[in-house]
Amino acid sequence: MQTMADECGFSTAVAVIGGKWKADILWQLHVAPRRFGRLRALLPGISEKVLMGQLREMERDGIVDRHETPARPVKVVYSLTPHGAALNAGVCALSLWGLAHRTRGPEIGNPATGD
């Protein structure tokens, strides 16, 4: 059952990209499909265990595709699904808002509270 708080779907979207690394992984896969080792190199500070877990969750949510070649050694490439590309468009809009908000500086007072 959908709650009133998530009527617009925002909480659902945040749940899918929530976590420290998912937005960064989403961005890297937006740039190009990546192998696991390349993703790890592009995301300094992430452990193999965490990266694997985040990729599995993103695959489960239908935003990342895992393609494995039958050749030896096995080559695994991660890419965005069309559903993931659509999510990335929304994340880009939020990123632009965040950049604008960061450069705006502190507000004097809060018009909603009269402070």
N, C-alpha and C positions, 0 to 999 in steps of 0.2 A: 504494500500500500504506500502510495506517495504521500509524503507529509507536506503540509502547507509551506514549510520553510524551504522545501526544494521544488516548489512548483515550477520555477524557471529552469531547473536542471543544473544550476551553478554548482551545487554541492556534489552532484554526481560527477561533473567534469573535474572538480578539484580532487575528488577521491581517486580518479583515474590517473591524474598527474601528480598527486600528492607524494611527498617524500623528498629527500634531499637531492636525488639525482635524476629523477624521471624527466624533468623539463630539459636538463642538459642532454640526456640521451636522446630525447625527442628532437632537439635542435641538431645534434650531430647526424642523426639519421635523415633529417630534412635536407641537410647539405648533400649527403650521398649515402648509399648503402655501405655498410661497414662490417668488417670482420671483428670478432670479439677482441683480439689483441689490439687492433687499431682503436677501437672504442676505449679500451682501457688506457691506452697511451694518451688519448685526447682528453681524458677525464682524470687529471692527477688527483690522487687522494682517495680514489674509489678502490675498494678491494675486489678481487675476483669474485668472492662469494656474494658481495652486495650487488655487483654488476650483473652476475648471473641471475640472482633473485629478482632484480628490477626488470631485466629483460623477460623473464618468465611471466611476471605479472603483466607486463605490457603486451606480451603475446596472448595471454589468457583474456585480456580485455579487448583484443582485436585491433590494437593500434600498431603492433610490430609483427612482421613476418619473419620467420626463421627458415632460411633455405639452405639445405645441406646437399652438397654434391656427392655422388656415389663413388667418386675417385678416391684413391689412397694417396696421400693422407686425406682424410675427410676435410672439406672446406665448408665452413658455415658462414653465411652472410646474413646480416640482419638489415631489414629495410622497413620503411613505413608502409602500412596498408593504406588504401584510400581513406579509410576511417581515421587513421593516424594523421594523414596529411590534413584532413579537415580539422582535427583537433589542433594541429600545429598552427593553422591559420588563426584560431582563437587565441592561442598562447602568444603569438606574435603581436596581436592587438593589445593584449595585457602587458606585454613587454614594453611596447611604445608608451602606454599610459604610465608604467612604472618609471621609465626614463624621464618623462616630462614631469612627473610628480617629484622625483629626486632632485631635479634642477630648480624646482619652484621655490625651495627654501621653506623655513618654518612660517606658519601662519600666525598672525597676531589675533588672538581671540578665537572663539568658536561661535559662529553665528547661530548654530542650533541650540547652544546652551546659554548664550549671552555672555560667556566668559571673555 
